[in-house]
Amino acid sequence: MLQTTYIRENSALILERYKKRSFDGEAIINQILKLDDDRKSTQQKLDNQLAEGNKLAKEIGQLFKEGKQEEANQIKEQTKALKESGALLKDEQNKIAEELKALLYQLPNVPNEIVPTGKSEDDNETIFEEGEIPVLNEGALPHWELAKKYDLIDFELGVKVTGAGFPIYKGKGARLQRALISFFLDQAGEDGYEEVIPPLMVNEASAYGTGQLPDKEGQMYYMPADDLYMIPTAEVPITNIYRDVILKENDFPIKNTGYTPCFRREAGSYGSDVRGLNRLHQFDKVEIVQIEHPNKSYATLDVMVEHVKGLLNKLELPYRVLKLCGGDLSFASALTFDLEVYSTAQEKWLEVSSVSNFETFQANRLKCRYKDENGKTQLVHTLNGSALALPRIMAALLENNQTAEGIKIPKALVPYTGFDTID
């Protein structure tokens, strides 16, 4: 959420940057500035009434001392009227605050200056590519056929137990999934991330804190009886650990990692883009989260991207890094890099990670702050990244490593799987 002071001081810049998103925020910003003026005017009236009330209270006290009880009681009537007027002003102030907050929730984050202008994923910029795309034998299969052939994943059984988008992993498929989770967590630990096991459900305040509400309400599973949401990613509970926290400068950087199942309602139901593991309602992911000093967050973003690149190199997967255009940025992000692996059997790129800097957007909602060297309270910057999302990694590993003898396991995973071939 943007701060009203920032909006007032930088409205022209914000509107210019919003063009990168193809978002017209002028009407909302004008309403915000008007409401902010109303809020200040109401606060001034309240302050004046408070000062007047304090002045009258002193007069009343003095009159009682002088034995002028009748005059004192007359002035007390004035203070009663002031209190009634003040209560009305307070109600008006609360109403303005609620209207202002509702409008602020409608504004997305301001894209960083290096974000490309664009409307969709077609306008994203490829900034890096690594690895050779393997040449497969004739008759190579997509991962959903390989999963069936080697009895690794049962999509039909998942439909029976729950529904579409909830696969059941079996045998070596389950062991490979567990191996990937352990490998990603161990790599994060080696890079200084502290592991946490967060809840899989969050309350409304947490969902608002990281920007899932009100923007992505329809994408989350909601349990009305308990007023709780299933998490779409570990980013939500991990980042909310620092909600309403004031840090010290020497606390930075704060680095957490966590594995969780993730739950998303918007998986879709038709076409090759949602076949097999390509898009699920429940999937596993290891997340990395950093709480950082504002002066260092963009250098940290680059380091986080390098961490994910390192994982993909060790998995021996061809991949590329995209700088997302404004139209493809998430609501809360200021700058995002997506990493995609190439699926040879499907002949397309699959997104496996998004690494984002949210600057102060989440921190303002979370009220996550730090004391600077002058003792002044400032907002932190928050960052997170997938390191990694497992379904499409699994899909690419199965498809790209298939041979006539079976599916080869990358060397980095063998100590975790206990086998080097699926046959």
N, C-alpha and C positions, 0 to 999 in steps of 0.2 A: 504494500500500500504506500502510495506517495504521501509525503508530508505536505500540509497546506502551505507552510512557509516556503518549501521548495517550489511548489506550483506557482505561488505568487511571484517569486523572484526569477523563475525560469520558464514562464508560460510559453513564450515564443519558441524557445529551444525545444520544449516538450512537444509542441504541436508540429514542429519541423521533423523531429525524430519519429513521431507517430506515423508520418508518411511512409516510413520504412515498413510499418505494419499494415498500411492501407487502412488505418484507423483514424476516424475523424472525431477527436475528443474536444473540439472547441466549445460546443454547447454545454457539455458536462463541466468543463473547466470554468466557464463563465458562471455557471450555477454555483460551483464550489466557492469561487471568489466572492460572489454576492452573499452566500450564506456565511462565509467567514467574516465579511463585513458586518452582517447582522449579529453574529456571535460576539464580535468585539464591541459593537454598540450596546448590546444587552449587558455584557460584562461591565462596561463603563457605567451604565445606569445602576447596576447592582453595587458597584464600588462606591458610587456617589451616595446611594441610599445607606450603605453601611457607614460611610463617614458621617452622614447626617444623623443616623441613629446613635452613633458613638457620641456625637456632639450633644444631642438631646439627653442622652443618659447622664452626661456630666452635669448638664443644667438641672436635671431632675434631682440629682444627688445634692447639688448645691442649694436648691430651693428647700429641700427637706431639712437640710442643716440650718437654714435660716428660719425654719418654721412656717414656710409658705406652702402649706400642704395643698391648698386649693389650686394654686398656680401649677404646682408640680403634677397634680392629677390631670390638669388640662393638657399639659405637654405629653403626659403618658398616653393620652388618646391619639396624639400625633404619631407616637412611636408604634402604636397598634396598627394604625393605617399604613405606616411604612412597612411593617412586617407582612401585612396582607398583600401589599403591592410587590414586595420582594419575593413572596411565594409565587405570585403570578409570573414575575420575571424569571424565576428559577425554572418554572415549568416550561416557559418559552425557550429558555436556554437549553434545556434537556431535549426539547423537540428539535431545535436547530442542530444540536450535536448528533442526534440520530439521523436526521436528513443528510447531514454532511458526511457522516460515516458511510451511509448507503451509497452516496455518489462516489466517494473515494474508492469503494469496493468495485466500482464499475470501470475504473481506469487501470489498464494494464501497465506493466513496468515500461520504463523508457528504454528503448534499444540503445546499446552502446554505439558510438560513432562508427565503428568498423563493421556493424551489421549490414549486410547487403539489403537494398530495397527489393521487395518481392512479395508476391501474393501466395505462393504455394511452394511445395518441395521442389518443383521444377526450377525455381530460382535460387536454390541453395548452391554454394560454391564448393567445389572439391579442392582442398588445399594440400592433400597429401595422399599418396598411395604406396602400399608396401606389399610385397609378396607376389609370386607368380600364380596365375590361375591354372590349376591342374587340368590336364587333358584326360578325360575319363574314357574307359572302354565303351564300345558300342553297347547299347542296352542298359546304360547306367540308370539307376532308379532314384526317384525323389525320396526324401527321408521317411515319408509316411509308408512307402512300400518297403523300404529297408527295415523299418521298425516292425512291420508285420512279418517279413521274411525271417528275421532273426529273433522274433518274439521279445522285442525290447520295450515297446509301448503299445498299449491296447486302447485305442481311441473309442471303439465300440463299447467296450466294457465301462469306460468312463461315462459314456452317454447313459448306459443302463443304471449306473450307481447314482449319478448326479445329473448330467446333461452335457450338451456339446460344449467344448472348451475346457473340459476337466479330464485330461488324460490320466491313465494309470501306467506308471513305469514299472517294469518287471525285470527280474534277473539282472543281466549285465547292463540293461538300460537304467535300472535303478542305481546300480553301483557306479555307473558312469556319471549319473546325475549327482550322486553324493560326492564323487571324486572331484567334480568341477567346483562344487560348493567349498569343499575343504581347501582345494588349491587356491581359489580366489581369496578366501579368508586368510590363508597363510601368507600369500603375497602381500595383502594389505597390511598384515601385522609386521612383515619385514620392512614395509615402508612407513612404519610408525603410527599406524591407525590402531586405536584401542577398540577391541571388539565389544559390542553390546548385543544382548538379545532383547529386543523391544517387544511390547504388546502388538498383537495383530489387529487390534481394534483401537480406535481413538475417539475421543469426544469431539463435539462440535467446535470447541475453542481451538483444538489442535488442527482440525481441518481448515479453519479460517486462518490459523497462524501461518501455515505454509502455502496458502493460496488455492487449496483444492475447492474450498467454498468461498464465494458462491459460484465460481467459474465452472467446476467440474462435478457438480452435484449429481447429475444424471449418470456419471461414469462410475460411481461408487456404490457398493452394496450397503444398504442402510437397514438397521434394526430398530424400528420405531419404539418397540417396547422398552428398550434400554437407551434409546437416543445415542447410539454408537454407530460408527462407520468402520467397515473392513478396510484395511490400509491398501492403497494402490501401489505403495512402495515404502521401503523402510525409511526413506527420507522424512516422511511425515512424523512418526514417533521419535526418531532420533533427533531431528532438528528441534522438536518441541521439548526435549529435555532442557533446553536453554531458554524456554519461554519465561518471561518475568525475572530474568537473571541479569545482574550487573557484574561484569567481569573486570579484571585488571589487565593492563596492557601486557604484562608479562605472562598472562594466561595463553596468549596466542602463540602458535596456531592450535586450535582444538581440532583433533582428528579422530573421528569415529568410523567404524565399519560395522555392518550387521547383515546377517543373512535372514531373510524372511520369505515365506510365500507371499505373493502379491495378488490382489483381487481387483478385476476391472470388468464392469458390465458391458462395455462398448466393443466387445470382441468382433461382432459382425457374424455373418452366417453363410455368405455365398462367395464363390470364386476361388481361384488358386491362391490369392493373397491370404486367405484364412484357412487353407488346407493344413492339416497336420499340426505342427508346432508353430506355424507362422503367426498365429494370433490366438491367444487363449484368455479365458476368464480367470483362471488360476495358474500362476507360474512362479518359479523360484528366481530369486535375484539376490546378488550381493551388492550392497550400496556402500559408497564412501561419501562421508559428509565432513565438511570443514567449516568452522567458525573462525573468521579471519579479520585481521586489522584492515580497514578500508584501503590503506596505502599499499597493501601487499596482495590483495585478492586476485588481481589479474595475473600476477606472476604465479600465484598458487593455482589458478585455473589451468595455466599451461602445464604445470607439474602434474596435475590430476589427469590431463589428457595423455601425458607421457606414461603415466602409470597404466592406463588402459591399453595404450599401444604396446607396452611391454607384455601385458597378458596375452594379447593377440599374437605377438611375435613368438612367445613360448608355446602357444597352441598351434603354431605353424599354419595360420589361416591368412589368406590374402584379405586385405582390408583397405579401407579408405577413410579419410577424415573429411567431414563436411562442415563448413561454417553456415549455420542456418540463416536464411533471410528473415526479414521482419515478419512476413506473413506466416512463417512456419515456427516462429518462436512460441514457447508456452507463455501463458498469461503473465507469469511471475518472473520470467527470465529477462535479463539484460543482454546476455550473450550466451549462445549454446553451440557446442561442437558435437555433432553426431558421429559415431563410428559405425561403419557398416562392414560386414564380411560378405564375401562373394560365395553364393551357393551355385556350384557348378551344375548340378543336376537340374536345378530350377532356372539356371541362366539369369540370375538377377541378384542385386545387392539386398542384404537384409540388415536392418538396423539392430544393433546389439547394445549400444550404449549412447546415452546423452549426458554430457558433462556441462554444467551450467553455473554461471555466476548470477546471483539474484541481487547483488549489491545490498542496499538497505531495504528492499521491497518486503521481504519476509520479516526482517528484523524489526521493522516498524510495527507490523502486525503482532509479532511475538513480544515486543518490548524487550528485546535482547540488546543490551547496551554494555558499554565499558566506560571506565573513567580514564580520560587522557592524562597526559603529564601535568596539565594545569588543573586537574581535578574536575574538569567539565565532562558531563555525561554525553556520550556519542553513541550512535547506532553502529553495530557491527555489520560486516558483510557475511552472507551465508552462501555456501557452494555445495553442490552435490553431483554425484555421477554414478552411473551403473558400472559395476566392475566385478562381474558383468551380469546381464540378463541371460538366463540359461537356455530358454527354448530355441532360439535361433542359433545360438552357439552349438547346441546339440545337433540341430538340423544340418548346419554346415560341416560339423565334424563327421557326421555319418555320410553325408553325400560326397564331400571332397576326398575322403579317405577310403572310399569303397574300391575294392579290387576283386579279381576273380577268386582270390583265396579268402576274402573276408574284409572286414573293416579294420584298418590300422589305427592304433591309438597313439597320439603324439607322445614323445619320450617324456615330456614334463609331467604327464598324467599317469604314466605306468606305475610309479610308486604309490599312487593313490588308488588306482583301479585293481592292481594285483594281476592284471593281464595286459598283453600288448596287442591282442587281436580279438575281434568279435567274429566268430565263425560258426 
